[in-house]
Amino acid sequence: MRTPPAAPPITDRRLTLLSVVLLLGAMTSILDTTIVTVALDHLRSVFDASVADTQWVSSGYLLALAGVIPLTGWAADRFGARTVWISAVGAFLAGSVLCGLAWDLPSLIAFRVLQGIGGGMVLPLTMSILTQAAGPERIGRAMAAIVMPAQLAPILGPVIGGALVDSVSWRWLFLVNVPICLTALALAPAFLPASPRDRTARLDVPGLLLLTPGLVALAYGISEAGSDGGFSAVGCWLPMAVGALLVAGFSGYSLTTRRVPLVDVRPFGRRSFGLASGITFVAGFSSFAAMFLLPLFYQQVRGESAAATGLLLIPQGLGTITFVLLFRRLGQRVDTRAVVAGGLLVGALGLLPFAFAGASGGGALLLAGQFVLGVGMGAVLLPIMTLAMSSLSRSEVGRATAAFSVVQRVGAPFGVTVIAVLLQSRLADGAATDAFSTTFWWVIALSVAPLVLALLLPSSRRPVPPAEPGRQLEPAQPGLR
């Protein structure tokens, strides 16, 4: 096979523009995971449907999202990452327009599935394109473009969704994506680098038949935990068990097959990538659970409106942004293990005021706690993603980022569901203030759970070479494996 010509240098300025374009596509996908949640009760009234049927507006999107991720690595190899990214954003745009025009609940659910197919591919492709464009010296800066929307979208989504439903129409929950997607599609051909295509890349059909149904079954089981019976209900644990068996079967198959596997699981055997993925999975429990819990606390305990809640949540986003801005220098001077372990402890510290909070008073302390929480979340997620991506060689990036996205997509909803079930049971037993206090203590416990894994991370104390604009991604560094 002929060696593809060398790609033109990626300068710092071009990398910034590339990151902005990718951010537009990623932001809509991540935001849409949560923006609809707050409007489910309103949609139930609009379509005169049951709660169970209306829930499929959210579940259908999440199932499609989980099911399509494994295909992104193969699709990027076969058709080129830029082409597939543009197609994924186009599918998400088409789904958004059709959702905004939906005439009944079944049509809305079907169009949400189309949205999920596009949205599921966007984030892993964004990570893959950025990793290859940035190279090892600038990977931390590139990953910051993903961390920002990943941290802010779960906070902003419910607030934006509530404001649109109250002031305009439920249709704008989906139509709001249109101008953002159109801008991304218009800019992508000019700023996204062309990527090589391997016309001989074959789809791993046995792997597809194992992994995709396994992830869908896991996602479905997790979504059913919020119904009567919680995790003990057959409709919850049975699909989760089947999904876990299928995913385990895929892992064994992918390690022994002579085919190029659908998702590359071999990087999980490395100390850097494996531990980073484990911390991402476990930390996703607490970080997304906290972002789910905070708006509910302000609205149900403090009686705040959706608009006021949005303003009260701003300090958390500011905390994350503050860390992202500091990380470039901090990451060169402080061991990654210390940064991540410190981030876990700082995040837990930021949640403590909420565990003791009542229905009134202490507002300044709560806002300060949210800022500290945001700093802690940034201090965990950004170094971990940087460490995981910098350990990959060019040939591994596409399929390994798909594997990393699977870890993210399973961990986050699982943590949210566990906390939601716990909160629901506590609310049924007593006052809202006590229920939230107990639940926040559980989130604090979950937030420090990955501490042991953080201390096992490889040391990053070594000289960092100056950035060279245009330098391409080199093979993985042995010291990070």
N, C-alpha and C positions, 0 to 999 in steps of 0.2 A: 504494500500500500504506500502510495506516495506521501512523503512527509509534507504536512501543510506548511505554507509560508509563515514566517514569523509575524506575529501580530505587531502593529505599530505601537510605539511606546505610550503608556498611559501616564500622562502628567498629573500633577497634583490638582490642577484646575479641572482637567477632564474627569478625574476621579470624583471630584466634588459634584460636577454636573451629572455624572452618571448616577451617583448616589441619590441625588434629588429625584431623578426620573424613576429609579427603582423604588424610592420611598413613596412616591405617589401611588404606585400599584400596590405596594405592601400595606399601606395605611388603610386603603378601602377594604382589603380582604380581612385584616385583623379587626378593624372597627365594626365590620358587618357581623362578626361573630356575636357581639354583645348589644349592638344598637337596637336589634329587634326584640330582645328579651323583655324590655320594659313595656312593650306594646302588645304583648300576647293577650292580655285580658281585653284590651280594646278590640283586637282583631276577632276575638271570640264573640264579642257583641256585634261587630259589623257583619260577620258571616253567620250569626246565629248558630254557632257550633259548640260542641262540647269542649271542655278543657283538654281532654286527651287528644282529640282531633287537632285542635289548634296548636298543641305542643309540637306537632310535626313540622310546623313552619320553622322552628328552630332545630329540631332533631334531623330533619331531612337535609338541611344545610351542613350540619356537623358530620353526618354519616357520609355524605358525598365528599366532604373535605378530607376525612380520614381515608376513604377508599381510594382516592386518586393520587395521594402523595407517593406511593411506591412506584408509580409509572413515570415520575418526573425525571429520574436519572436516565432511564432508557430513552425517553423521548428527547432529552437534551443531547444525548449521544447521537441519536438517529437523525434528528432534524436540526440540531443547533440550539443552544440555550436561548439566544436572542429571539429566534423564530418562535420557540415554544412559549417564551415569556409573553411575547406580543399576542399570541393566540390565546393564552390563558387570561390575560387582561381583557381581550375581546370577548371571550366567553362570559367572563364576569360582568362586563358591560351589557351584553345582550340579556343575561339573566336579570340584571338590575332593571333594565327598561321593561322587560316582560313582567317582572314582579310588580312594578308600578302600574301596569295596565291590567293586572289580574282581575278577573270577573267573578271568581268564586274561590273557596278555600282549596279545592283540589288543584286548580290551575296555579295558585300561589305556591303551593307546596312543590309542584313540578318545576316551576321556574326557580325556586330556591335551590333545588338540586343542581340545576344548571349553574347557578351562582357558585355553589360549593365546589363543583368540578373545576371551574376557573380559579376560584380563590385558593383551593388546596394546592395548586401547582405554583402559585405566584411566590409564596414565601421561600420554599426550598430553592427555587430558581434564582430568587433575589440573593440568597446567601451564596449560591454557587457562582453567579456572575461577579459579585463583589469580591469574593475570595480570590478568584483568578485575576481580576483586574488590579487588586490592591497589592498582591504579593505579601510575603511574610513581614516586611518592615512596616507596612501601613494597614495591616489587618485589623488592629485595634480601632483605628479611626473609621474603617469601613464598617465594622460590626456595630459601631455606635449608631449608624443609620438604621439598623434593624431594632436595636434596643429601645430607641425612643418611641416608635409606634407600638412596639410590643408592650411597653409599660404604660403608655398613656391611653391607648385605645380601650382597655377594659374599664378605665375610669370615666372617659369621655362618652363612651358608647351609650350607656343608659341615660345619661344626662341629655345628650343630643336627641336620642330617641324620644324621650319624654317631651322635650320642647317641641319637636316636630309634630307629634301627635296632638299636643294641646293647642298649638297655634296655627298649624297648617292642615295637614292631612296625613294619614298613615302611608299613603302612596309615596310621600317624600322620604320615608325611611329608606327607600331603594333608589329613587330618582336623584337623591343627593350625591350618589356615586357617579352619575353620568358626566358632569363637567370634569371631575378629577380623572376619570378613566380616559376621557377624550384627550385631555392634556398629555397624559402619560403616553398614549398611543401616538400622538402627533410628534412628541419629542424622541421617542425610543429609537427610530431608525437613524437619527442623527448622532445620538450620544451613547447608545449601547454598543459595545464592541462586537464585531462579527465573530462568530464562533465556528470552529470546524465541525463538520458533519461526518459521521461514519455510516455510510450507506449499507455496510455489512452488519451493523448492530442488530442482533436478533432479540425479539422479545422473549423473556424467560417465562413461558406459559405455565409450567409447573409451579414456579415461584409465585406467579400472579394468582393462581388458584388457591394457594395456601395463605399468602400474606394479606391480600385485599379483603377476602371474607373474614379473616381473623381480626383485622383492625376494625372493620364495620361491626362485627359481633361485639367486640370490646366496647366500642363507642355506643352501640345500642344498649348494652347492659348497663353502662354507666348512666346513660340518660334515663333509664327506667328506675334508677334508685330513688328518684324523687317521688315516685308513686307510692301507694299503700304497700306497706311491708318493707320498704327500704331495701337494703342489700340482702336481706334474708328472703325476699320474694323470688319465686322460681323464675319469673320473667326478667329478673335482674342477674342473679348469680349464674344461671344456666348459660345465657349467651356470653357472659364474661368468661366462664370456664371453657366453653368451646373456643372462644376467641384466643384465649391464652394458649390452649393446646395447638391451635393452628399456627400461631406466631412462633411457638417453640418448635413446631415441626418445620417451619420455614427456616429457622435459624440453623437447625441441624442439616437440612437439605442444602442451604447456601454454603455451608462450610465443606461439603463433600462433593458438590456437583462440579462437573467440568465446564458447564456453561458459565457465562458471565451472569451472576445472580442479579435479580431485579433490584435488590437493595444490598449494598455491601456491608455485611456485619463484621468483617474482619477487623476494621479499625477499633471496634469495641474491645478487642483484646489488648490494645495498647493502653498503657497507664494513663496517658494524657487524655485521649479521646474517650476511653471507657469511663474514667472517673468524672470527667466533665459532663458526660451524658447522664451518669447516675445522679450527680448533683442537680443538673437541670431537671431531671424527672422528679426528684424528691422536693427540691425547692419550688417547683411549679405548684405543688400542693398548697404551700403556705402563701406564696406571693399572689397567686390568682384568687385563693380563698380570701385573703385580706382585701383585695380589690373588689371582691363580690360583697364582702361583709360591711365595709365602710359606708357605702351609700345607703344600705338598709338601716344601719345604726342611726345615721343622721335623720332619716325620714321617719322611722318607726319609734325610736327612743326620743329623739330631739324634736320631732315634729316639723322638720324643715321641708320646704318645697323642693321640687326637682331642680329648679333653677338655682336656688340657694345652695343645694347640695353640690352642684357643679362647681360653684365658687369655693366652697369649703374644701373641695378635693384638690384644688390647685397646688397647695404646698407639696403634696406628694410628687407631682410631676416636676416641680421646681427642684426638689431634692435629687431626683434621678438625673435631670439635666445638669445640675451642679456637678455630680460625680462624673458624668460623661465628659464634661469640659476639663475636669482635673485629671482624668485617667491617663491621658497621653504622657504626662510627665510622671505621674504616680506609678504607672505601670513599668517604667524604666528604673525606678529607684527602690521599689518595695516588692518583695517576693509575692508571687501570685497566691501562694498558700495563705499568707498573712492578710492579703486584701480580701480574699473570698471568706476566710474564717471571720475576719473583722466585720465584713458585710452581713453575715448571718447574725452575729451578735448585735450589731447596730440595728438591724431590721427588727429583731425581737424587742430591743429597747424602745423603739418607736411605737410598738403596739401596746406597751405596758399602760400608758395613760387610759387607753380604751377599756382595758380590763377592770379598771377602778372607777370609770366614769359613770355618772348618774344622768338623770334626765335634764339637768341644767348645771351651769357653772363649769369652770375649768376650760373654757373655750380656747384660750391662748395656748394652754398646755397641749390640748388635742391637736391644734394646728402645728405646733412645734414637733409633736410626735409624728405627724404625717410627713413632715419634711425629713426627719431622721429616717423614717421608714423608706422614703424614696431614695435617700442616699444608700441605705443598706441594700435595697433591691438592685440598684445600679452596680454596686460593688460586688454583687454576686454574679449577675447575669452577663455583664460586659466582659470581665476577665475570663469567665468560663467559655463563652462563645469564641473569644479570641484564641484561647488555648486549644480548643477543639479544632477550629478551622486551620490554625497555623501548623498543625501536626499532619496535614493531608498533603499528598503529592498531587500534581495536576491531574493525573489519570484517575485519582480517587474522588475528586471533589464532587462531581455530579451525583453519584450514587450514595456517597457518605453523607452529604448534606440532606438527602432524602431520608436517610436513616435517623439523622439528628432531629429532623422535623417530626418524624413519627414519635420520638421520645417526648418532644415538646407538646405535641397535640394530644397525647394520651395522659400525660401527667397533670396538665392544667385542669381539664374538665373533671378528672377524678377527684382532685383536691376540692374543687368547688362543690361537687356533688356531696362529698363526705361532710363538709361543713354545713351545707344546706340542710341535709338530713338531720344533722346534730342540732342545728338551730331550731328546726321545725319541731323536733321532739321536746326541746327545752321550752319553747313558747307554749306548747300544749300543757306543760306541767306548772308554769308559773308566770311571773311578771316578765315583761319584755326586757327591763333593765338587767335582771338576774340572768335571763337567757343569753343575752348578748355578752355579758361579762364572762360567763362560763365558756361560751364559744370562742371568745377572744383568747382565753387561756389555752384552749386547744390549738388555736392557730400559732400562738407563741411557741408551744411545744413542738409543733411541726416545723417551725421556722429554724429551730436549732438542730433538728434531726440530722441534716447533712454535714454537721460539723466534723465528724470523724472522717468522712470522705474528703473534706477540704484539706485536712491535715495530711492526707496521703498523696496529695497532688505533687507532681514533680517540681523541684525548685526552678525558679526562673531567674535566679541571680546570676546573670552573665552579661557581658558587654553587649549593648544593642547598637548595631551599625547604623550610621545615618541613613535616612531615607534616600533612595535613588529613584527619582521620577522615571516611570517607564519600565522599571525592572519587573520582569515576569516572575510568576510563582515558581520557586525552586522546589526540588524534592523535599519531603518532610525532614525536619531536623532530628537526628538520632536522639539527642538529649531530651526531646519532648515525647518520646515514645514510651 
